[in-house]
Every structure is written in structure tokens, then in C-alpha cells.
Amino acid sequence: MPLLSADEPKAWLSAENIAFQQEMIAKLNDGSHDVKAAKMFLRRLEAAHAKHVADRDRLFKELANRSSDFISSGRREGSNGGTGSCEKAAR
């Protein structure tokens, strides 16, 4: 799943960027500087982070659904009256 592996670092990195921006806003506030632009940028970072997290979560859900479908179809097709291949091998 290359897409899934690509989205996880985006979510993590965007969270790190948000934390850094929050620190910078605090430092600017301590120095009595204008933080309007920094806060606007923070809102953009937060929106991007929400998108990255939503994309990641959507891909995880899709992967889980596909895995569940695959497992379910494999059990139906491979059904042999309740005797699994592992049980046959053990006999």
C-alpha cells in the first residue's frame, strides 16, 4: 500500500509543524509582537493536518474493508465442511 505509507508521514509531519508554529506564536506573544499572520498560518497548517488525517483514516478504513472482504471470500471459497487445511495437515 504505497499510498497508505505516504499519508502517514504527512499526518505526523503536519502535527509537528503545528506544534512548532504554536511555539513560535507563544514566543512572539512574549515579545509583544503581532501574531495575526502567524495565527493565520497556524489555521492553514491545522486545515492541512485535518485533511492528511482524514485521508490516512479513509485509507486505513478501505484497507480494513478490503482485508475483511478478502478473508470472508477466502473462507467461503475454501470451506470444506468445517475442516480447515491446518486440521487436515495435523491428521
N, C-alpha and C positions, 0 to 999 in steps of 0.2 A: 504494500500500500504506500507508494511514494507520496501521494497527496496527503495522507494522514501524517506521515513522518515530517512533511514540510510544514504543516499547520501547527504542530505542537510547539516548535521553537518560536514561531511568530507570536503565539499566545504568551509564552514565557517572556520573550523579549519585550513585548509591549507592556507587560506588567512591570518589568524592570524600568522601562522608560518613564512610566507613570510615577513610580516611587522616586526616581531621580528628579523629575520635574517638581514633585511636591516638596522635595528638599530644597530645590532652588527657589521656589516660591517662599518658603519659610525664611531662607537667608535674605532674600530681597526684602521681605517684610521687616526683618530685624534691622536692616539697614535703612529703613524708611524709604524704600524705592517703590516706584509704581509697579504693581504686579498685574495690571489689567491684561497686557499682551501675554504674559506668562500663564495666566489663568485660562485665556482663550486657547492657547496651545495645549494646555492640560486637558481641556474639554475635547479637543481633536484627538489627542492620544487615547483618552478614555473611550471615545466612539470607535476608534480603530481597534482597540483592545476588545470591545464588546463584539465587534464583527469577527475578529480572529477566534474568540472563544466560541461564538455561535457556529462558525464554520467547523471548528475542531469537534464540537459536540455533535453536530449533524453527521460528520464523517464517522465518528465513533458509533453513533446510532445505526447508520447504514451498514457498517461493518458487522455490528451485532446482529442485525436483522438478516444479513446475508449468511452469517455463520449459523444462525438458528435455522434458516431455511435449508442450508446445506446439510446440517446434522439431521434434521427431520426427514428430508428426502432420502438420505443415505440409510436411515433406519427402516423406512418403509420399503425401499427397493431391496435392501439386504436382509429383510426379515426372513427367517427360516423357522417359523413356528415357535419363537421364543428361545431358540438355541443359538447363541452367538458364536462367532468363529473362535473366540477365546475358549468357550466351553468345549467346542469340538477338539481344539488343539490339546486340551488338558486330558482328554479321554485316552 
